[in-house]
Amino acid sequence: MNETVTTLEKLNERMRQRLQELGIQELSDVQKRTYEPIKRGADVLVHAAAASGKTYAYLIPLLEEITPQGKGKHFPLILVLLPTRELAVQSARVCRDLLAKTEGIRTAVLCGKEDMNAQVRAFSKGADIVFATPARLLDHLRRHTFKPKMLKTLVLDEADMMLSMGFEEEIRTICEEIGPLQKVLLSATYDEKTMALCTSLLNEPVQIEVAQETVRTQNIICYARIVRSDQKLDVLAALIRKKPQAVLVFCNKRRTADFVNEQLRRRGIASDAIHSDMDRRKRTQILSDFRNRRLGVLCATDVLSRGIDISFLSRVILFDYPQEAAAVLHRTARSSRNMQVSEAVFLLSPEEKRRIREAENILGTKIRIL
């Protein structure tokens, strides 16, 4: 197998059939290029933008190689570290979808803001594949409830986001605790901190960089609406009413998301807000309501701009222009998860009009002014 895999024919029969059942006929660029090096056990560094298919890129080759451990306690073979509970739960869901026709392989999610003792009891029979946030995984290591003696692969997914959230020390400690093994690091951006982490943790990694143009949001129609700050809420409400379909509204700050949500509700629009400064159960319930279409509008911070898969979503509105340029791509990519034609709308003040050219360069597409 080489890096020119383009169809599913070269995958093993079980995986090929399952992907076809899920409606996937061809691997994405990042999936083609990571398959062989991950499968042969090499350390791999993947730099690819949002919506490029990074979760499948590591799961497909790793799941093809996994052998069921039978009855009794299962010791972890694959550990996937992610920055947030939402991403861990979602990645575990993707993994279970791929394993739907496979018996004897267990998955587990180990995240914070849950009772530790209850989590230990639920994890008592172990799992083959564990999705975890760094701090909680470290808790399990220290309590010896996560036993790495059979661990073969560590995946650091959304590594740049984990570093920006302050998890570097936990990641390094975990790597020291589990010892030498295959490491796969995936990142949407590649800054100095990510480079330093790669240099110190990965052993002669195969470096895979997917050019941005191969994952740009080619199916997204982008618009900009130039509007005074005091008119933003009215314009936002009008845009939502004009097309009464699910919409994700991105704000830069938690208090802005709460305020926009409150103002939309006052205007008779069914909405809610979600951000990191919120009880875990409440956040899960709100996201569930949105996924199940019980909620039409979700006001969010960048907690939902990375990796969260809402398959039916075809529209995002950027109430605030992102403070970091990379977030322009992450936010707009939320509406292009299944290659459907979708749209992203930027609400810009007259002073921010200059941002249009910047966003066009990032996205590689023309932004039309409404």
Protein Blocks (a to p, Z undefined) as FASTA:
>chain_A
ZZkbfbfmlpcfklmmmmmmnopabdcfklmmmmmmmmnopacdddddehkopmmmmmmm
mmmmpccebeajdddfbdcddfbfklmmmmmmmmmmmmmmpghiacddddehiafklmmm
mmmnopfbdcddfklmmmmmmnopaccklpfbdcdehklmmmmnopmmmmmmmmmmnopa
ddddddfbdcfklmmmmmmmpghiacddddfklmccfkbccddddddfklmmmmmmmmmm
mmccddddddfbfklmmmmmmmmmmnopacddddfkbcfklmmmmmmmmmnopafbdcdd
fklmgopacfklcbdcdfbacfbfklmmmmmmmmmmnopacdddddddfklmmmmmmmmm
mnopacddZZ
